[in-house]
Amino acid sequence: MINKFKIILKKFINLFSARHKNCVVGYKSEIYDCARIFNGHKAPSKIRIGDYTHIRGELLLFGHGGAIQIGDYCYVGENTKIWSGASIKIGDRVLISHNCNIFDNDTHPIDHAARHEQFKAIITTGHPGVINLNDRPVVIENDVLIGANSTILKGVTIGCRSIIGAGSVVTGNIPADVVAAGNPARIIKKINE
């Protein structure tokens, strides 16, 4: 009886989840007119947005890969860009202010000739399907606040309940329950429970 109830409940929840042409959006979530979502992989499940989440920024998957998962009750501010070539996982109740950048890769090759070839491909056929951008996953755990104009770089994990001060550049892991700020971001204080 319990298993049958779980199956019915899952079908009911799926009825209220929206499947956009390029992403999967949870129950009562909102993608605003100012938001932009680029998913050239023809797999909407590569970008998943949880329940009660509001998106005003830009979500983009590179041509060679990528996945973006955003949890429940999250906010992505205007002009924020979340660009993935590997994976970016954002937990529940995460608030990302406006004008932030989150990248799990270098976005462009270091070598000038390769960079030029990537640019030519982007403007003619789209993001290349094969390219090395030194991708490394990003994880932002539950209840994190990222202040305006911050940048989170590849390979970073930000621990639960931490706060990233406005204008910070996060180049390394940040543990749970701290305030970090600066360029590069450093822990400036612990958050007391």
Backbone as ProteinMPNN parsed JSONL, in Angstrom:
{"seq_chain_A": "MINKFKIILKKFINLFSARHKNCVVGYKSEIYDCARIFNGHKAPSKIRIGDYTHIRGELLLFGHGGAIQIGDYCYVGENTKIWSGASIKIGDRVLISHNCNIFDNDTHPIDHAARHEQFKAIITTGHPGVINLNDRPVVIENDVLIGANSTILKGVTIGCRSIIGAGSVVTGNIPADVVAAGNPARIIKKINE", "coords_chain_A": {"N_chain_A": [[0.817, -1.201, 0.0], [1.945, 1.251, 0.799], [3.982, 1.579, -1.126], [2.398, 1.827, -3.446], [1.121, 4.228, -2.877], [3.357, 5.958, -2.907], [4.051, 5.849, -5.628], [1.762, 6.967, -6.823], [1.874, 9.507, -5.656], [4.303, 10.45, -6.752], [3.602, 10.598, -9.493], [1.633, 12.555, -9.32], [3.141, 14.774, -8.437], [4.816, 15.063, -10.671], [2.955, 15.908, -12.549], [2.648, 18.553, -11.92], [5.104, 19.623, -12.366], [7.021, 21.473, -14.637], [8.088, 20.844, -17.927], [10.316, 22.343, -19.728], [11.445, 23.271, -23.03], [14.205, 23.09, -22.944], [15.048, 22.481, -20.363], [14.354, 21.051, -17.103], [11.875, 21.95, -14.932], [10.938, 22.492, -11.623], [8.087, 22.196, -9.366], [6.062, 25.03, -8.939], [8.149, 26.759, -9.535], [9.904, 29.532, -11.019], [10.817, 30.975, -14.055], [12.045, 33.856, -15.099], [11.344, 36.563, -17.46], [13.723, 37.892, -17.995], [15.61, 35.955, -17.745], [17.902, 33.554, -19.226], [18.313, 30.522, -20.922], [20.511, 28.178, -22.097], [20.838, 25.246, -23.706], [22.234, 23.045, -25.571], [22.166, 20.336, -25.823], [19.986, 18.726, -26.294], [18.77, 17.367, -24.268], [16.738, 17.837, -21.872], [16.964, 17.137, -19.156], [19.544, 17.68, -18.405], [19.705, 20.192, -17.357], [18.406, 20.946, -14.397], [15.94, 22.272, -12.367], [14.887, 22.858, -9.162], [12.005, 22.729, -6.91], [9.966, 25.616, -6.201], [11.842, 27.567, -6.928], [13.51, 30.459, -8.163], [14.542, 31.916, -11.124], [16.484, 34.362, -12.542], [18.749, 34.812, -13.916], [21.341, 33.56, -16.137], [21.665, 30.351, -17.522], [23.908, 28.063, -18.827], [25.039, 25.464, -20.918], [28.04, 24.148, -22.09], [29.143, 23.089, -25.389], [30.605, 20.718, -25.298], [29.816, 19.318, -23.085], [28.463, 19.182, -19.738], [26.344, 19.975, -16.932], [23.708, 21.233, -14.989], [22.403, 21.535, -11.836], [19.967, 22.695, -9.762], [18.724, 23.248, -6.573], [15.817, 23.156, -4.348], [13.815, 26.027, -3.467], [15.605, 28.086, -4.238], [17.415, 30.999, -5.427], [18.408, 32.791, -8.259], [20.015, 35.556, -9.229], [19.527, 38.53, -11.334], [21.468, 38.952, -14.303], [23.342, 37.135, -13.455], [25.556, 34.523, -14.262], [25.689, 31.133, -14.918], [27.716, 28.771, -15.958], [28.373, 25.728, -17.474], [30.602, 23.033, -18.175], [31.252, 20.666, -17.138], [30.017, 19.83, -14.345], [27.687, 21.548, -12.305], [26.497, 21.781, -9.188], [23.969, 22.868, -7.179], [22.752, 23.292, -4.002], [19.859, 23.143, -1.788], [17.852, 26.011, -0.91], [19.633, 28.057, -1.588], [20.919, 31.245, -2.116], [21.749, 33.287, -4.708], [23.12, 36.202, -5.559], [22.729, 39.142, -7.725], [24.611, 39.659, -10.793], [26.644, 37.694, -10.569], [29.145, 35.173, -11.278], [29.518, 31.823, -12.15], [31.6, 29.26, -12.864], [32.572, 26.102, -14.129], [34.856, 25.574, -15.485], [37.54, 26.689, -17.708], [36.452, 28.355, -19.587], [37.593, 29.368, -21.979], [40.24, 28.207, -24.126], [43.708, 28.181, -23.063], [45.819, 28.373, -24.878], [46.516, 30.498, -27.581], [45.918, 30.01, -30.326], [44.137, 27.841, -30.229], [42.153, 29.077, -28.784], [41.262, 30.99, -30.605], [40.234, 29.302, -32.61], [38.126, 28.135, -31.159], [36.519, 30.419, -30.776], [35.829, 31.025, -33.461], [34.304, 28.754, -34.052], [32.173, 29.056, -32.224], [30.862, 31.371, -33.199], [30.038, 30.526, -35.682], [29.035, 27.796, -35.81], [28.302, 27.167, -33.241], [29.0, 26.258, -29.761], [31.917, 24.252, -29.537], [31.877, 20.668, -29.812], [33.939, 19.077, -28.989], [36.475, 19.814, -26.905], [39.075, 20.954, -24.732], [38.663, 22.338, -21.739], [39.657, 22.263, -19.231], [37.822, 21.296, -17.269], [36.241, 21.146, -14.07], [34.165, 19.976, -11.523], [31.742, 22.005, -9.732], [30.446, 22.549, -6.507], [27.874, 23.774, -4.592], [26.746, 23.906, -1.483], [23.839, 23.333, 0.696], [21.868, 26.164, 1.801], [23.587, 28.326, 1.318], [24.771, 31.67, 0.849], [25.518, 33.82, -1.724], [27.133, 36.721, -2.343], [26.515, 39.782, -4.219], [28.074, 40.345, -7.416], [30.063, 38.415, -7.218], [32.458, 35.811, -8.021], [32.686, 32.431, -8.751], [34.949, 29.906, -9.138], [36.168, 27.093, -11.129], [36.146, 23.721, -9.806], [35.547, 24.253, -7.148], [34.165, 23.81, -3.874], [31.602, 24.934, -1.829], [30.78, 25.063, 1.471], [27.936, 24.093, 3.531], [25.66, 26.609, 4.61], [27.402, 28.742, 4.476], [28.627, 32.082, 3.783], [29.342, 34.132, 1.089], [31.055, 37.003, 0.599], [30.148, 40.117, -1.006], [31.449, 40.805, -4.241], [33.529, 38.97, -4.19], [36.109, 36.609, -5.179], [36.135, 33.324, -5.595], [38.41, 30.882, -5.347], [39.2, 28.555, -4.187], [38.227, 25.793, -2.014], [35.594, 26.385, 0.351], [34.814, 26.048, 3.702], [31.999, 24.782, 5.678], [29.692, 26.981, 7.398], [30.969, 29.581, 7.546], [32.056, 32.984, 6.934], [33.271, 34.234, 3.999], [35.426, 36.303, 2.077], [36.761, 38.571, -0.398], [39.545, 38.819, -2.791], [41.865, 36.688, -3.688], [39.078, 34.863, -2.244], [38.945, 34.672, 1.27], [38.591, 33.165, 4.5], [36.863, 35.098, 6.78], [35.447, 35.142, 9.096], [33.882, 32.9, 11.491], [30.612, 31.463, 11.481], [28.483, 31.578, 14.104], [26.469, 29.091, 15.608]], "CA_chain_A": [[0.0, 0.0, 0.0], [2.82, 2.419, 0.869], [4.631, 1.723, -2.437], [1.407, 2.328, -4.381], [0.95, 5.636, -2.529], [4.538, 6.672, -3.388], [3.949, 5.932, -7.086], [0.714, 7.948, -7.116], [2.396, 10.814, -5.253], [5.297, 10.857, -7.741], [2.879, 10.989, -10.705], [0.968, 13.814, -9.005], [4.167, 15.817, -8.44], [5.257, 15.258, -12.051], [1.937, 16.68, -13.258], [2.814, 19.968, -11.619], [6.426, 20.06, -12.789], [7.02, 21.881, -16.042], [9.24, 20.435, -18.738], [10.569, 23.316, -20.776], [12.108, 22.629, -24.152], [15.627, 22.894, -22.719], [15.361, 22.192, -18.968], [13.261, 20.523, -16.294], [11.584, 22.946, -13.9], [10.12, 21.937, -10.548], [6.786, 22.718, -8.956], [5.97, 26.431, -8.51], [9.364, 27.52, -9.82], [9.664, 30.616, -11.969], [11.904, 31.447, -14.909], [11.599, 35.192, -15.478], [11.62, 36.981, -18.832], [15.116, 38.321, -18.117], [16.47, 34.765, -17.684], [18.243, 32.897, -20.488], [18.77, 29.146, -20.719], [21.108, 27.619, -23.308], [21.128, 23.822, -23.565], [22.293, 22.486, -26.911], [22.36, 18.883, -25.74], [18.722, 18.046, -26.577], [18.431, 16.558, -23.096], [16.3, 18.789, -20.849], [17.363, 16.714, -17.814], [20.893, 18.188, -18.106], [19.499, 21.373, -16.511], [17.28, 20.648, -13.507], [15.638, 23.334, -11.419], [14.009, 22.286, -8.145], [10.714, 23.338, -6.591], [9.913, 26.951, -5.581], [13.092, 28.257, -7.247], [13.315, 31.601, -9.062], [15.716, 32.122, -11.969], [16.521, 35.611, -13.294], [20.036, 34.872, -14.599], [21.602, 32.76, -17.336], [22.193, 29.001, -17.353], [24.45, 27.674, -20.117], [25.869, 24.272, -21.034], [28.966, 24.172, -23.21], [28.876, 22.052, -26.376], [31.312, 19.471, -25.014], [29.257, 18.646, -21.912], [27.935, 20.046, -18.699], [25.075, 19.712, -16.263], [23.415, 22.187, -13.918], [21.322, 21.096, -10.959], [19.658, 23.721, -8.755], [17.781, 22.657, -5.63], [14.543, 23.779, -4.004], [13.797, 27.326, -2.787], [16.812, 28.839, -4.585], [17.252, 32.231, -6.193], [19.539, 33.178, -9.105], [19.756, 36.951, -9.541], [19.69, 39.056, -12.688], [22.817, 39.053, -14.864], [24.217, 36.067, -12.98], [25.808, 33.51, -15.289], [26.129, 29.822, -14.442], [28.137, 28.128, -17.192], [28.91, 24.408, -17.142], [31.148, 22.072, -19.125], [31.354, 19.421, -16.355], [28.766, 19.839, -13.574], [27.512, 22.517, -11.229], [25.401, 21.311, -8.331], [23.596, 23.881, -6.197], [21.844, 22.662, -3.045], [18.571, 23.772, -1.468], [17.813, 27.28, -0.182], [20.826, 28.833, -1.927], [20.624, 32.554, -2.692], [22.852, 33.809, -5.51], [22.753, 37.582, -5.879], [22.878, 39.557, -9.112], [25.939, 39.89, -11.378], [27.625, 36.688, -10.163], [29.588, 34.236, -12.3], [29.91, 30.508, -11.643], [32.148, 28.506, -13.991], [33.273, 24.87, -13.769], [35.873, 25.388, -16.522], [38.28, 27.913, -18.037], [35.6, 28.995, -20.599], [38.344, 29.464, -23.234], [41.57, 27.596, -24.035], [44.838, 29.052, -22.746], [46.564, 28.545, -26.118], [45.869, 31.524, -28.398], [45.381, 29.446, -31.571], [42.947, 27.06, -29.855], [41.129, 30.05, -28.371], [40.713, 31.571, -31.837], [39.41, 28.252, -33.239], [36.885, 28.043, -30.376], [35.714, 31.594, -31.088], [35.27, 30.849, -34.801], [33.245, 27.744, -33.97], [31.022, 29.619, -31.501], [30.11, 32.328, -34.021], [29.537, 29.909, -36.917], [28.246, 26.566, -35.602], [27.981, 26.991, -31.82], [30.086, 25.762, -28.909], [32.46, 22.999, -30.051], [31.55, 19.437, -29.086], [35.173, 18.498, -28.454], [37.424, 20.864, -26.504], [39.559, 20.8, -23.368], [38.599, 23.587, -20.979], [40.08, 21.946, -17.855], [36.603, 21.279, -16.466], [36.208, 20.52, -12.737], [32.84, 20.26, -10.956], [31.496, 22.974, -8.659], [29.36, 22.169, -5.601], [27.463, 24.791, -3.618], [25.878, 23.133, -0.598], [22.591, 23.939, 1.172], [21.764, 27.375, 2.621], [24.685, 29.26, 1.05], [24.466, 32.989, 0.287], [26.613, 34.362, -2.529], [26.903, 38.154, -2.5], [26.536, 40.37, -5.563], [29.328, 40.548, -8.147], [31.057, 37.399, -6.866], [32.816, 34.831, -9.031], [33.044, 31.108, -8.222], [35.711, 29.265, -10.195], [36.117, 25.633, -11.277], [36.673, 22.838, -8.779], [35.269, 24.782, -5.809], [33.023, 23.405, -3.058], [31.263, 25.885, -0.756], [30.077, 24.292, 2.489], [26.596, 24.488, 3.994], [25.371, 27.794, 5.421], [28.442, 29.768, 4.375], [28.3, 33.333, 3.109], [30.422, 34.693, 0.272], [30.864, 38.453, 0.568], [30.0, 40.759, -2.317], [32.662, 41.098, -4.983], [34.587, 37.99, -3.92], [36.519, 35.645, -6.194], [36.363, 32.082, -4.852], [39.308, 30.039, -6.128], [39.423, 27.316, -3.442], [37.097, 25.328, -1.207], [35.183, 27.155, 1.527], [34.116, 25.106, 4.583], [30.663, 25.145, 6.166], [29.497, 27.903, 8.518], [31.93, 30.68, 7.611], [31.937, 34.101, 6.009], [34.507, 34.382, 3.226], [35.356, 37.472, 1.202], [38.008, 39.069, -0.952], [40.064, 38.291, -4.049], [40.963, 35.537, -3.612], [38.257, 34.813, -1.032], [39.535, 34.076, 2.479], [37.661, 33.135, 5.636], [37.052, 36.267, 7.656], [34.917, 34.8, 10.428], [33.004, 31.743, 11.576], [29.226, 31.776, 11.821], [28.095, 30.837, 15.312], [25.111, 28.522, 15.57]], "C_chain_A": [[0.862, 1.267, 0.0], [3.504, 2.65, -0.474], [3.667, 2.283, -3.477], [1.168, 3.825, -4.142], [2.122, 6.468, -3.049], [4.489, 6.864, -4.902], [2.915, 6.978, -7.49], [1.197, 9.36, -6.783], [3.409, 11.33, -6.271], [4.627, 11.311, -9.04], [2.202, 12.337, -10.5], [1.968, 14.968, -9.047], [4.621, 16.109, -9.859], [4.239, 16.032, -12.883], [2.14, 18.17, -13.084], [4.223, 20.478, -11.904], [6.371, 20.402, -14.266], [8.265, 21.355, -16.73], [9.354, 21.453, -19.871], [11.33, 22.624, -21.894], [13.582, 22.349, -23.874], [16.026, 22.675, -21.257], [14.131, 21.598, -18.279], [13.076, 21.457, -15.104], [10.608, 22.366, -12.894], [8.852, 22.73, -10.275], [6.912, 24.15, -8.426], [7.276, 27.199, -8.65], [9.075, 28.51, -10.931], [10.941, 30.926, -12.736], [11.423, 32.766, -15.495], [11.983, 35.533, -16.912], [13.073, 37.387, -19.035], [16.088, 37.136, -18.094], [16.749, 34.229, -19.086], [18.783, 31.508, -20.165], [19.228, 28.59, -22.055], [21.504, 26.165, -23.038], [21.078, 23.205, -24.952], [22.384, 20.979, -26.946], [21.101, 18.078, -26.04], [18.342, 17.07, -25.475], [18.028, 17.526, -21.985], [16.763, 18.425, -19.439], [18.781, 17.162, -17.456], [20.847, 19.488, -17.303], [18.235, 21.114, -15.704], [17.15, 21.761, -12.474], [14.597, 22.79, -10.453], [12.713, 23.059, -7.962], [10.902, 24.713, -5.938], [11.192, 27.762, -5.803], [12.817, 29.34, -8.29], [14.625, 31.896, -9.789], [15.558, 33.43, -12.744], [17.799, 35.719, -14.129], [20.116, 33.935, -15.789], [22.21, 31.414, -16.953], [22.65, 28.526, -18.727], [25.261, 26.396, -19.985], [26.764, 24.429, -22.251], [28.682, 22.997, -24.133], [29.512, 20.717, -26.07], [30.77, 18.739, -23.79], [28.635, 19.636, -20.957], [26.606, 19.582, -18.16], [24.924, 20.734, -15.152], [22.226, 21.649, -13.14], [21.167, 22.144, -9.865], [18.551, 23.177, -7.88], [16.503, 23.45, -5.444], [14.76, 25.112, -3.286], [15.09, 28.116, -3.017], [16.449, 30.099, -5.355], [18.541, 32.489, -6.967], [19.23, 34.571, -9.639], [20.021, 37.345, -10.98], [21.166, 39.212, -13.035], [23.806, 38.05, -14.27], [24.333, 35.03, -14.076], [26.341, 32.253, -14.63], [26.421, 28.999, -15.686], [28.857, 26.831, -16.875], [29.425, 23.644, -18.355], [31.323, 20.722, -18.472], [30.062, 19.264, -15.559], [28.825, 20.909, -12.492], [26.287, 22.077, -10.457], [25.187, 22.335, -7.231], [22.528, 23.278, -5.305], [20.539, 23.424, -2.872], [18.787, 25.084, -0.717], [19.088, 28.113, -0.385], [20.382, 30.135, -2.591], [21.87, 33.072, -3.395], [22.427, 35.186, -6.004], [22.978, 37.894, -7.349], [24.351, 39.748, -9.486], [27.019, 38.927, -10.889], [27.988, 35.817, -11.357], [30.012, 32.941, -11.627], [30.323, 29.676, -12.846], [32.805, 27.228, -13.467], [34.38, 24.557, -14.777], [36.574, 26.722, -16.781], [37.533, 28.808, -19.023], [36.283, 29.159, -21.962], [39.692, 28.766, -23.053], [42.643, 28.634, -23.694], [45.631, 29.377, -24.02], [45.818, 29.497, -27.052], [45.256, 30.964, -29.679], [44.11, 28.637, -31.291], [41.803, 27.983, -29.451], [40.464, 30.672, -29.597], [39.813, 30.557, -32.553], [38.085, 28.077, -32.498], [35.962, 29.216, -30.701], [35.065, 31.458, -32.462], [34.128, 29.833, -34.792], [31.995, 28.326, -33.31], [30.198, 30.528, -32.415], [29.57, 31.712, -35.313], [28.617, 28.718, -36.666], [27.821, 26.348, -34.157], [29.181, 26.438, -31.059], [30.588, 24.422, -29.416], [32.111, 21.809, -29.167], [32.76, 18.755, -28.486], [36.14, 19.644, -28.185], [37.843, 20.593, -25.067], [39.571, 22.165, -22.689], [38.942, 23.363, -19.509], [38.913, 21.954, -16.876], [36.81, 20.574, -15.121], [34.911, 20.925, -12.06], [32.865, 21.311, -9.849], [30.323, 22.464, -7.837], [29.123, 23.325, -4.64], [26.414, 24.12, -2.746], [24.704, 23.964, -0.085], [22.817, 25.238, 1.953], [22.914, 28.36, 2.46], [24.114, 30.572, 0.508], [25.7, 33.472, -0.456], [26.287, 35.819, -2.837], [27.093, 38.63, -3.922], [27.954, 40.519, -6.099], [30.43, 39.564, -7.765], [31.291, 36.453, -8.028], [33.258, 33.552, -8.332], [33.716, 30.366, -9.363], [35.692, 27.741, -10.089], [36.724, 24.9, -10.081], [36.351, 23.226, -7.354], [34.064, 24.083, -5.178], [32.838, 24.454, -1.977], [30.362, 25.145, 0.214], [28.772, 24.923, 2.935], [26.633, 25.754, 4.847], [26.437, 28.885, 5.347], [27.951, 30.963, 3.573], [29.541, 33.794, 2.355], [30.142, 36.178, 0.118], [30.831, 39.005, -0.843], [31.359, 41.041, -2.939], [33.796, 40.111, -4.798], [34.893, 37.138, -5.14], [36.937, 34.379, -5.448], [37.156, 31.13, -5.74], [39.582, 28.699, -5.465], [38.219, 26.982, -2.591], [36.874, 26.222, 0.006], [34.422, 26.194, 2.429], [32.73, 25.611, 4.983], [30.758, 26.198, 7.266], [30.579, 28.968, 8.67], [31.472, 31.811, 6.703], [33.292, 34.22, 5.327], [34.343, 35.563, 2.284], [36.737, 37.8, 0.674], [38.365, 38.426, -2.268], [41.544, 37.977, -3.861], [40.246, 35.513, -2.26], [39.001, 34.088, 0.087], [38.475, 34.093, 3.577], [37.929, 34.333, 6.515], [36.414, 36.064, 9.032], [34.074, 33.536, 10.339], [31.612, 32.215, 11.943], [28.867, 30.925, 13.032], [26.683, 30.325, 15.161], [24.254, 29.233, 16.578]], "O_chain_A": [[0.559, 2.233, -0.701], [3.603, 3.792, -0.923], [4.055, 3.115, -4.298], [1.031, 4.595, -5.093], [1.915, 7.562, -3.575], [4.848, 7.929, -5.402], [3.158, 7.78, -8.392], [0.955, 10.298, -7.543], [3.386, 12.51, -6.622], [5.045, 12.309, -9.627], [2.197, 13.172, -11.404], [1.683, 16.018, -9.622], [4.796, 17.271, -10.225], [4.614, 16.736, -13.82], [1.845, 18.958, -13.982], [4.5, 21.66, -11.699], [5.741, 19.694, -15.052], [9.364, 21.414, -16.178], [8.591, 21.423, -20.837], [11.809, 21.504, -21.717], [14.163, 21.462, -24.499], [17.215, 22.68, -20.939], [13.021, 21.642, -18.808], [14.02, 21.718, -14.358], [9.573, 21.815, -13.268], [8.595, 23.776, -10.871], [7.756, 24.44, -7.578], [7.486, 28.19, -7.951], [8.121, 28.347, -11.691], [12.006, 31.114, -12.148], [10.492, 32.787, -16.3], [12.838, 34.879, -17.508], [13.604, 37.241, -20.137], [17.27, 37.305, -18.394], [15.956, 34.417, -20.009], [19.6, 31.337, -19.26], [18.463, 28.53, -23.017], [22.399, 25.896, -22.237], [20.002, 22.88, -25.453], [22.654, 20.4, -27.998], [21.154, 16.848, -26.039], [17.673, 16.067, -25.724], [18.885, 17.988, -21.233], [16.939, 19.314, -18.606], [19.182, 17.031, -16.299], [21.823, 19.85, -16.647], [17.134, 21.067, -16.251], [18.113, 22.135, -11.806], [13.543, 22.314, -10.875], [12.373, 23.931, -8.762], [11.872, 24.941, -5.215], [11.575, 28.559, -4.947], [11.994, 29.157, -9.187], [15.669, 32.098, -9.169], [14.609, 33.588, -13.512], [17.919, 36.62, -14.959], [19.1, 33.562, -16.375], [23.15, 31.347, -16.162], [21.882, 28.575, -19.688], [26.068, 26.251, -19.067], [26.294, 24.803, -23.326], [28.056, 22.02, -23.723], [29.025, 19.682, -26.525], [31.229, 17.637, -23.488], [28.324, 20.771, -21.317], [25.844, 18.89, -18.835], [25.887, 21.062, -14.459], [21.178, 21.346, -13.711], [22.112, 22.442, -9.135], [17.54, 22.693, -8.389], [16.149, 24.298, -6.264], [15.757, 25.301, -2.589], [15.608, 28.743, -2.093], [15.337, 30.246, -5.861], [19.635, 32.416, -6.407], [18.291, 34.746, -10.415], [20.646, 36.608, -11.743], [21.994, 39.554, -12.191], [24.999, 38.121, -14.564], [23.352, 34.693, -14.739], [27.318, 32.294, -13.882], [25.503, 28.575, -16.388], [29.824, 26.815, -16.113], [28.789, 23.607, -19.409], [31.522, 19.724, -19.164], [29.115, 18.638, -16.034], [29.857, 21.138, -11.86], [25.183, 22.008, -10.997], [26.094, 22.636, -6.455], [21.505, 22.802, -5.797], [20.168, 24.246, -3.71], [19.766, 25.248, 0.01], [19.555, 28.786, 0.534], [19.569, 30.125, -3.515], [22.912, 33.273, -2.771], [21.479, 35.309, -6.78], [23.37, 37.023, -8.126], [25.21, 39.965, -8.631], [28.187, 39.305, -10.802], [27.234, 35.731, -12.327], [30.769, 32.953, -10.656], [29.517, 29.412, -13.738], [33.519, 27.269, -12.465], [34.795, 23.405, -14.906], [36.254, 27.74, -16.167], [37.966, 29.935, -19.264], [35.614, 29.096, -22.993], [40.228, 28.737, -21.945], [42.495, 29.817, -24.001], [46.062, 30.513, -24.217], [44.622, 29.324, -27.289], [44.177, 31.399, -30.081], [43.129, 28.736, -32.028], [40.637, 27.71, -29.737], [39.247, 30.859, -29.622], [38.746, 30.92, -33.047], [37.042, 27.892, -33.124], [34.758, 29.028, -30.88], [33.878, 31.745, -32.615], [33.106, 30.034, -35.448], [30.882, 28.108, -33.789], [28.969, 30.461, -32.406], [28.726, 32.318, -35.973], [27.535, 28.639, -37.248], [27.051, 25.43, -33.878], [30.237, 26.183, -31.637], [29.784, 23.534, -29.7], [32.055, 21.92, -27.942], [32.627, 17.941, -27.572], [36.568, 20.348, -29.1], [37.062, 20.065, -24.275], [40.38, 23.032, -23.019], [38.573, 24.161, -18.648], [38.996, 22.539, -15.796], [37.47, 19.537, -15.047], [34.585, 22.112, -12.027], [33.856, 21.48, -9.139], [29.325, 22.002, -8.389], [30.04, 23.792, -3.965], [25.321, 23.801, -3.214], [24.59, 25.15, -0.393], [23.811, 25.392, 2.663], [23.189, 29.145, 3.367], [23.107, 30.58, -0.2], [26.793, 33.527, 0.107], [25.296, 36.118, -3.503], [27.746, 37.971, -4.731], [28.899, 40.78, -5.355], [31.609, 39.851, -7.968], [30.442, 36.304, -8.907], [34.099, 33.583, -7.433], [33.132, 30.209, -10.435], [35.254, 27.181, -9.084], [37.663, 25.372, -9.44], [36.839, 22.583, -6.424], [33.073, 23.8, -5.852], [33.789, 24.824, -1.289], [29.301, 24.654, -0.171], [28.535, 26.116, 2.746], [27.515, 25.939, 5.686], [26.367, 29.859, 6.096], [26.999, 30.873, 2.798], [30.641, 33.839, 2.905], [29.111, 36.567, -0.43], [31.414, 38.43, -1.762], [32.296, 41.459, -2.259], [34.923, 40.387, -5.211], [34.051, 36.966, -6.022], [37.956, 34.36, -4.758], [36.652, 30.634, -6.748], [40.133, 27.797, -6.096], [37.299, 27.789, -2.458], [37.816, 26.742, 0.604], [33.463, 25.572, 1.972], [32.349, 26.735, 4.657], [31.763, 26.295, 7.97], [31.051, 29.231, 9.776], [30.624, 31.63, 5.829], [34.328, 34.298, 5.987], [33.257, 35.799, 1.754], [37.75, 37.367, 1.223], [37.618, 37.608, -2.806], [42.382, 38.879, -3.871], [40.731, 36.061, -1.271], [39.604, 33.035, -0.125], [37.576, 34.935, 3.575], [39.058, 34.568, 6.946], [36.785, 36.721, 10.004], [33.615, 33.15, 9.264], [31.442, 33.227, 12.622], [28.94, 29.697, 12.982], [25.805, 31.024, 14.655], [23.072, 28.916, 16.716]]}, "name": "protein", "num_of_chains": 1, "seq": "MINKFKIILKKFINLFSARHKNCVVGYKSEIYDCARIFNGHKAPSKIRIGDYTHIRGELLLFGHGGAIQIGDYCYVGENTKIWSGASIKIGDRVLISHNCNIFDNDTHPIDHAARHEQFKAIITTGHPGVINLNDRPVVIENDVLIGANSTILKGVTIGCRSIIGAGSVVTGNIPADVVAAGNPARIIKKINE"}
